Amino acid sequence: MTCRLSSVFALLCVALCQACASEPGAIRPVPFERCAEVAATPDLDPFDPPSIVRHWKDAPRIAYALGSDRHDQLRSLLAAGENPNVCLLGFSVLALSASSGDVEEVRILLDGGANPDLPRDASGGTPLMMALQSGRFEAARLLVARGANVRAVGDGNMTALYQLAWALLPASSQPGQVAMARELLDEGAAVDVPMGVPRMTPLMLAASRGNRPLVELLLARAADPRGQDFKGRTALDFARDKGHPDVAALLSSPPTSTASAPSSR
């Protein structure tokens, strides 16, 4: 099984996201099937596949068929009736696959009956959210094409667009990130959902990272530059505080939006 580096970040977010769910006014997701949280222990090294296997002694057989060099093995297991909708270390197998960026593996799982949205991970996230926070846009596109819900809401108002804006990506990835954001919005993703207790929005995240192209897109799609986080800070405040004068200038005179923001659900 190949190493899933992005799962490290997601594991650390579980406790925060679950705490955010109690924030007054947060969207209350309807009950859904999710993976149980798996607590990290000293003997679990998430960077070491054998360590993961030892920690998850009852791992489903499909876990041993993940990896770019095991596609044929994965196909054989699925053809023999192996269930693709199982959990591993708090995440669905499809979510871990999507976060790895192995598009062919994602396709094999979907062809083998994997649900694009279920089971959710321990924080209510979906495979699409995992792909987006890892910058795996081709995997994300495949999931959307196969029916993944771009408007799904995880604990604490976590959304696909928020995960996309949250992704720590090099500047060279900005065009792809913006293109993916446009596709999510075209599919009906909500633009202005504040995340949990911090009440951060995708626009605030983009502004704090100095991502002018993404800020421009979100403003054009009716993101509210007047929105405030739990400390009363706006996207403009984040741009100024983080030293992004070009983004601050844009937010000081935001363009007229070209589309109304879709309502969240």
Sequence and secondary structure as in RCSB ss.txt:
>XXXX:A:sequence
MTCRLSSVFALLCVALCQACASEPGAIRPVPFERCAEVAATPDLDPFDPPSIVRHWKDAPRIAYALGSDRHDQLR
SLLAAGENPNVCLLGFSVLALSASSGDVEEVRILLDGGANPDLPRDASGGTPLMMALQSGRFEAARLLVARGANV
RAVGDGNMTALYQLAWALLPASSQPGQVAMARELLDEGAAVDVPMGVPRMTPLMLAASRGNRPLVELLLARAADP
RGQDFKGRTALDFARDKGHPDVAALLSSPPTSTASAPSSR
>XXXX:A:secstr
    THHHHHHHHHHHHHHHTTSTT        B       TT  TT HHHHHHH TT  GGGGG STT HHHHH
HHHHTT  SS EETTEEHHHHHHHHT HHHHHHHHHTT  SS SB TTS  HHHHHHHTT HHHHHHHHHTT  T
T  BGGGB HHHHHHH    GGGHHHHHHHHHHHHHTT  S   BTTTTB HHHHHHHTT HHHHHHHHHTT  T
T   TTS  HHHHHHHTT HHHHHHHHS    SS      
